[in-house]
Amino acid sequence: MTPKQELFAQAYLETSNASEAYKRAYNTQANANTVNRKASQLLKHPEVIKLLADLQAIHRQRHKLTIDDLLQELEQSRLLALENIQCSAAVTATMSKAKLLGLDKQIIEHKADSFVSVKVDFTDAELCAIIAATPH
């Protein structure tokens, strides 16, 4: 692994943005398409993948954080937002939970010769209505 690949991994862990991490590590002013392409390639590099996993494990161990801890905090925030009639904050907490669990992706089901799209990108108003109708 090169020192720049290591810098990229560290910057990616810090920013969660591959393009920004690439710019920082390689100190480049290349056009956005080039930066995006090269950053994407680095995220697929086996040594970078391993280093990212190792660094994330170190951070989790250091902070003793689990997904369950984060989900619990988000649920507390969501309930508090609902009590205070702050729909946008409740929606944000709900969507953050969905993202942690990988449920924020649009699902396309293939049936026979057609596709059925399942909507998961609701507006704040739609999610507020769903949340309000859900028993707490």
C-alpha positions in Angstrom: 0.0 0.0 0.0 1.3 3.4 -0.9 1.4 6.3 1.6 -1.1 8.2 -0.5 -3.5 5.2 -0.5 -3.2 5.2 3.3 -3.9 8.9 3.4 -6.9 8.4 1.2 -8.3 5.7 3.6 -7.8 8.0 6.6 -9.4 11.0 4.8 -12.3 8.8 3.6 -12.9 7.6 7.2 -12.9 11.2 8.3 -15.1 12.7 5.6 -17.2 9.7 4.3 -16.6 11.3 0.9 -14.4 9.4 -1.6 -13.8 12.4 -3.9 -12.9 14.7 -1.0 -10.6 12.0 0.4 -8.9 11.6 -3.0 -8.3 15.3 -3.4 -6.8 15.5 0.1 -4.6 12.5 -0.3 -3.4 13.2 -3.8 -3.4 17.1 -3.5 -5.0 17.4 -6.9 -7.1 19.9 -8.7 -8.1 17.4 -11.4 -11.6 17.7 -12.9 -14.5 16.2 -11.0 -15.0 13.2 -13.3 -11.4 12.2 -13.0 -11.4 12.6 -9.2 -14.7 10.6 -8.9 -13.4 7.8 -11.1 -10.0 7.5 -9.3 -11.7 7.7 -5.9 -14.1 5.0 -6.9 -11.2 2.8 -8.1 -9.4 3.3 -4.8 -12.5 2.2 -2.8 -12.4 -1.1 -4.7 -8.6 -1.7 -4.1 -8.2 -4.7 -1.8 -5.6 -3.1 0.4 -7.6 0.1 0.8 -10.7 -2.0 1.6 -8.8 -3.9 4.3 -7.3 -0.8 5.8 -10.7 0.9 5.9 -12.2 -2.1 7.7 -9.3 -2.2 10.2 -9.5 1.6 10.9 -13.3 1.3 11.4 -12.8 -1.6 13.8 -10.3 0.5 15.7 -12.7 3.4 15.9 -15.6 1.2 17.1 -13.4 -0.4 19.7 -12.1 3.0 20.9 -15.5 4.5 21.2 -17.3 1.3 22.2 -20.1 2.1 19.8 -22.4 -0.4 18.3 -25.2 -0.1 15.8 -27.6 -0.9 18.6 -26.3 2.1 20.6 -26.8 4.4 17.7 -30.3 3.0 16.9 -31.3 3.5 20.6 -30.1 7.1 20.5 -31.9 7.8 17.3 -35.1 6.2 18.6 -34.9 8.4 21.7 -34.4 11.5 19.5 -37.3 10.4 17.2 -39.7 10.0 20.2 -38.7 13.3 21.7 -39.2 15.0 18.3 -42.7 13.4 18.1 -43.6 14.6 21.6 -42.6 18.2 20.5 -44.4 17.9 17.2 -41.1 18.3 15.2 -41.9 16.1 12.2 -38.8 17.0 10.3 -36.6 15.9 13.2 -38.6 12.7 13.6 -38.3 12.0 9.9 -34.5 12.6 10.0 -34.1 10.2 13.0 -36.3 7.6 11.2 -34.3 7.9 8.0 -31.0 7.7 9.9 -32.2 4.5 11.5 -33.1 3.1 8.0 -29.7 4.1 6.7 -27.9 2.3 9.5 -29.9 -0.8 8.8 -29.5 -0.6 5.0 -33.2 0.0 4.5 -32.9 3.3 2.8 -32.4 1.8 -0.7 -35.1 1.7 -3.3 -36.2 -1.8 -4.0 -37.0 -3.0 -7.4 -38.9 -6.3 -7.6 -38.9 -8.3 -10.8 -42.2 -10.1 -11.6 -42.7 -11.9 -14.8 -42.0 -9.4 -17.6 -42.5 -6.3 -15.5 -40.8 -4.4 -12.8 -42.5 -3.1 -9.6 -40.9 -0.1 -7.9 -41.4 0.1 -4.1 -41.3 3.7 -2.9 -38.9 4.5 -0.1 -38.1 8.2 -0.7 -41.0 9.8 1.1 -41.5 13.5 1.6 -41.4 14.8 5.2 -45.2 15.2 5.1 -45.7 11.6 4.0 -43.3 10.2 6.7 -45.0 12.4 9.3 -48.4 10.9 8.4 -46.9 7.4 8.5 -45.2 8.1 11.9 -48.4 9.6 13.3 -50.3 6.5 12.3 -47.8 4.2 13.8 -48.5 3.2 17.5 -45.7 4.2 19.8 
